[in-house]
Amino acid sequence: MKSYTQHMDDLLVKHITGEATTAEALEVEKWLAEDEANKHYFEHFKLIWEESVQLADIAQVDEQAAWDRFQNRVQTGSFPKTQAKVWTMNSPLLRAAAIVGLVIGLAALTFILFQNKPGKVIAMSNIRTTDQVKSDSLPDGSIVTLNKNSQVSFPEKFDNDKRVLQLSGEAFFKVTPNKKKPFEVHTNNVTITVVGTSFNVRSRGDTTEIIVETGIVEVATEKQTVQLRPGQRAIVGINESVLQKQATTDQLYNYYRSKKFVCDNTPLWKLIDKLNEAYDVQIVFDRDELRNLPYTTTFDNEPLDKILSVLSTTFNISVVKEKGKIILR
């Protein structure tokens, strides 16, 4: 009998390949909505699957026997460092390859990464946050700062001709320049490529946003590529391929690094969104006309109660805490 994890892995494969029934699709959507960690798991699962299907050669084998061998290796932790074989998209073995990559990658061990050198076993690392922001260095000396509930996965050594990472959540990257080895971040349906620059990537829910601080950043979907320069951002939905290129109008995206909420004629709802995220609260508007009130100020690592007190005085509104919510009236 399959475990619950094996059951979900099978459903995720069907979901990615478009083979899920309506009931199975609903089960996946419910599972994704239950926990942010489930979304992280799915993003990494999807990455390994997409890497796997890039393999071009097709071979024929006893698929059930291969699947049995895979199951045994999962139990024993024994994975041979031999040349990997490739199976058709519908075969259980390709499904196994995806799951192997996911399980071992998330465990910060090794998995077969099908990129440039098929079959090469590459040691992987992960940086993950839950309720705290974290900064860490990458193998090339670049610095990544992860917002809460985020994760980035990458090889322990960037041995190939690209520095490839997978991101779930939100992170700021300060990239060490290397023109011979571009820095590439994958998240949702977006690929972000730079040589040496600094930029913020936010991939929450159905939307991905990229904001550039320094240098030039190339952002690509399946159908479109745009270049961003300092002060510019791009936004795209998870089921879209058209990028919206815009000017950056505020510095609120930077709050988790700077500990500052910087507003410059900023609509009040944008500040409230960041306060909800930073302080893990639910602040809501009782009146819609409050949402777009322009606000210019800077809160520098202030406690939430003080910020709410200032807002109350500035806009002559009341702040009511009721049933787990903070209501602005």
C-alpha positions in Angstrom: 0.0 0.0 0.0 1.3 3.4 -0.9 2.2 5.9 1.8 0.6 9.3 1.8 3.8 10.9 0.5 4.0 8.5 -2.4 0.3 9.1 -3.2 0.9 12.9 -3.3 4.0 12.5 -5.5 2.0 10.5 -8.0 -0.8 13.2 -8.0 1.8 16.0 -8.5 3.2 14.2 -11.5 -0.3 13.9 -13.0 -0.9 17.5 -12.2 2.3 18.7 -13.9 1.7 16.6 -17.0 -2.0 17.4 -17.3 -3.2 13.9 -16.6 -5.0 14.5 -13.3 -8.7 14.0 -13.2 -10.9 16.8 -11.8 -11.0 15.1 -8.4 -7.2 14.7 -8.3 -6.7 18.3 -9.4 -8.9 19.5 -6.6 -7.0 17.3 -4.1 -3.7 18.8 -5.2 -5.1 22.4 -5.0 -6.4 21.7 -1.5 -3.0 20.2 -0.4 -1.1 23.3 -1.8 -3.4 25.6 0.1 -3.0 23.8 3.4 0.6 24.7 4.1 3.3 27.0 2.7 5.8 24.1 3.0 3.6 22.1 0.5 4.0 24.9 -2.0 7.8 24.8 -1.6 7.8 21.1 -2.0 5.8 21.4 -5.2 8.1 24.1 -6.7 11.2 21.9 -6.2 9.3 18.8 -7.5 8.4 20.8 -10.6 11.9 22.0 -11.2 13.4 18.5 -11.1 10.6 17.2 -13.4 11.3 20.0 -15.9 15.1 19.3 -15.8 14.4 15.6 -16.3 12.3 16.0 -19.5 15.1 17.9 -21.2 16.8 14.6 -21.8 16.6 13.7 -25.4 17.6 10.0 -25.8 15.1 7.3 -25.3 15.8 3.8 -24.2 13.8 0.6 -23.6 13.9 -1.4 -20.3 11.9 -3.4 -18.0 10.2 -0.4 -16.3 8.6 -2.3 -13.4 12.0 -3.8 -12.5 13.6 -0.4 -12.7 11.0 1.1 -10.5 11.5 -1.7 -7.9 15.3 -1.0 -7.9 14.6 2.7 -7.4 12.4 1.9 -4.4 15.1 -0.2 -2.9 17.7 2.6 -3.3 15.4 5.1 -1.6 15.2 2.8 1.4 19.0 2.1 1.5 20.2 5.5 0.5 22.4 3.8 -2.2 22.5 5.7 -5.6 25.1 4.6 -8.1 27.2 7.3 -9.7 26.9 5.7 -13.2 25.6 7.2 -16.4 21.9 7.8 -16.1 19.5 6.2 -18.6 16.4 8.0 -20.0 12.9 6.8 -20.3 9.8 8.1 -22.0 7.6 10.7 -20.3 4.9 8.1 -19.5 7.3 5.6 -17.9 7.4 5.0 -14.1 11.2 5.3 -14.3 11.1 9.0 -15.4 8.7 9.6 -12.6 11.2 7.9 -10.3 14.0 10.2 -11.6 11.9 13.2 -10.7 11.2 11.9 -7.2 14.8 10.9 -6.6 15.9 14.5 -7.4 13.3 16.0 -5.2 13.8 13.7 -2.1 17.6 13.9 -2.1 17.8 17.6 -3.1 15.5 18.7 -0.3 17.5 16.6 2.1 20.7 18.4 1.0 22.3 15.2 -0.2 22.8 14.4 -3.9 20.7 13.9 -6.9 21.1 13.5 -10.6 20.9 16.9 -12.1 20.3 16.7 -15.9 21.9 19.8 -17.0 24.8 20.0 -19.5 26.3 16.7 -18.3 23.6 14.1 -18.0 24.2 11.5 -15.3 26.7 13.5 -13.3 25.9 13.4 -9.6 25.9 16.8 -8.1 25.9 17.7 -4.4 23.1 20.1 -3.5 22.5 22.6 -0.8 19.4 24.3 0.5 18.9 27.5 2.6 15.5 27.7 4.1 13.7 30.0 6.5 10.5 29.7 8.5 9.8 32.6 10.9 13.1 34.4 10.6 14.9 36.3 7.9 18.3 34.8 7.0 21.4 36.0 5.0 24.0 33.5 3.7 26.7 33.2 1.1 26.5 31.1 -2.0 29.4 29.0 -3.5 30.5 31.8 -5.8 30.6 34.4 -2.9 27.3 35.9 -3.8 25.0 36.8 -0.9 21.4 35.8 -0.6 19.0 37.2 2.0 15.8 35.1 2.4 12.6 36.5 3.7 10.5 34.4 6.0 9.0 31.1 4.7 11.4 30.9 1.7 13.9 28.5 0.3 16.7 28.5 -2.3 18.4 25.4 -3.7 21.7 25.3 -5.5 24.7 23.0 -6.3 27.4 23.0 -3.6 29.8 24.0 -6.4 28.9 25.9 -9.6 30.9 23.6 -11.9 28.8 24.2 -15.0 28.8 27.2 -17.4 25.9 28.7 -15.4 25.2 29.4 -11.7 21.7 27.9 -11.4 19.4 28.3 -8.4 15.7 27.5 -7.6 13.8 29.9 -5.4 10.5 29.5 -3.5 9.3 32.6 -1.7 11.2 35.9 -1.6 14.9 36.7 -1.6 17.4 39.5 -2.3 20.5 38.5 -4.3 23.8 40.5 -4.4 25.6 38.7 -7.2 29.4 38.3 -7.5 30.3 39.4 -11.1 31.4 36.6 -13.5 30.7 37.3 -17.2 31.8 33.7 -18.1 29.2 32.1 -15.8 25.8 33.8 -15.7 23.8 33.7 -12.5 20.3 32.2 -13.1 17.3 32.0 -10.8 14.3 29.9 -11.5 11.0 30.5 -9.8 7.5 29.6 -10.9 7.3 30.3 -14.7 10.2 32.8 -14.7 13.9 32.6 -15.4 16.1 35.5 -14.1 19.6 35.9 -15.6 22.3 38.3 -14.5 26.1 38.6 -14.5 26.8 40.7 -11.5 24.1 42.9 -9.9 21.6 43.1 -7.0 17.9 42.4 -7.2 14.9 41.3 -5.3 12.6 38.4 -6.3 9.3 37.8 -4.7 7.3 34.7 -5.7 4.2 34.4 -3.5 0.9 32.9 -4.4 0.1 33.4 -8.1 2.5 36.3 -8.8 6.2 36.8 -9.3 7.8 40.2 -9.0 11.5 41.2 -9.8 12.9 44.5 -8.7 16.4 45.7 -9.7 18.6 47.8 -7.4 21.9 47.7 -9.4 23.1 46.5 -12.8 21.0 44.9 -15.5 18.7 41.9 -15.1 17.1 39.8 -17.8 13.7 38.3 -17.0 12.2 35.6 -19.3 9.0 33.6 -19.6 8.2 31.0 -22.2 7.2 33.7 -24.7 8.9 37.0 -23.6 12.2 38.4 -22.4 12.7 41.9 -20.9 15.7 43.7 -19.5 15.4 45.6 -16.2 17.6 48.4 -15.0 17.8 50.0 -11.5 14.4 51.4 -10.5 12.5 49.0 -12.7 10.4 45.9 -11.9 8.6 43.2 -13.8 5.5 41.3 -12.7 3.9 38.2 -14.1 1.2 35.7 -13.0 2.0 32.0 -12.6 -0.3 31.1 -15.5 0.8 34.0 -17.7 3.7 34.5 -20.1 3.5 38.3 -20.6 5.7 40.4 -18.3 4.5 43.8 -17.1 7.5 46.1 -17.0 7.0 49.1 -14.6 8.9 51.7 -12.6 9.5 51.0 -9.0 7.4 53.4 -7.0 8.4 52.7 -3.4 11.1 50.9 -1.3 8.7 48.8 0.8 10.0 45.6 -0.8 13.2 46.1 1.0 11.7 46.1 4.5 12.9 42.6 5.5 16.6 43.5 4.9 16.6 47.2 6.0 14.1 46.8 8.9 12.6 50.0 7.5 9.2 50.8 6.0 9.9 53.6 3.6 6.8 55.3 2.1 6.9 58.1 -0.5 3.4 59.1 -1.4 2.6 55.4 -1.2 -1.0 54.1 -1.1 -1.8 53.0 2.5 -2.8 49.5 1.4 0.8 48.8 0.2 2.2 49.6 3.7 -0.5 47.5 5.4 0.3 44.5 3.2 3.9 44.7 4.3 3.0 45.2 7.9 0.8 42.1 7.8 3.6 40.1 6.4 6.4 41.4 8.7 4.4 41.2 11.9 2.3 38.1 11.0 -1.0 39.9 11.7 -4.2 40.6 9.8 -4.8 44.3 9.4 -7.9 45.1 7.4 -9.7 48.2 6.2 -13.2 48.9 7.4 -13.7 51.6 4.7 -12.4 51.2 1.2 -11.7 54.9 0.9 -8.8 54.4 3.4 -6.9 52.0 1.1 -5.5 54.5 -1.4 -4.7 57.4 1.0 -1.2 58.6 0.1 1.4 58.3 2.8 5.0 59.6 3.1 7.0 58.5 6.1 9.7 56.1 7.4 9.3 53.6 10.2 12.7 52.4 11.3 12.4 49.1 13.2 9.4 50.3 15.2 7.1 48.0 17.2 3.7 47.4 15.5 1.7 49.2 18.2 3.7 52.4 17.7 3.2 52.2 13.9 -0.6 51.8 14.4 -0.7 54.7 16.8 1.0 57.0 14.3 -1.4 55.8 11.5 -4.3 56.5 13.8 -3.1 60.1 14.6 -2.1 60.8 11.0 -5.3 59.8 9.3 -7.7 60.4 12.3 -8.9 56.8 12.2 -9.5 54.3 15.0 -7.6 51.0 15.4 -9.7 48.2 16.8 -8.4 44.7 17.7 -11.3 42.3 17.2 -11.5 38.5 16.7 -7.9 38.1 15.7 -7.9 41.0 13.3 -6.8 44.6 13.5 -9.4 46.8 11.9 -8.8 50.4 10.6 -12.0 52.4 10.8 
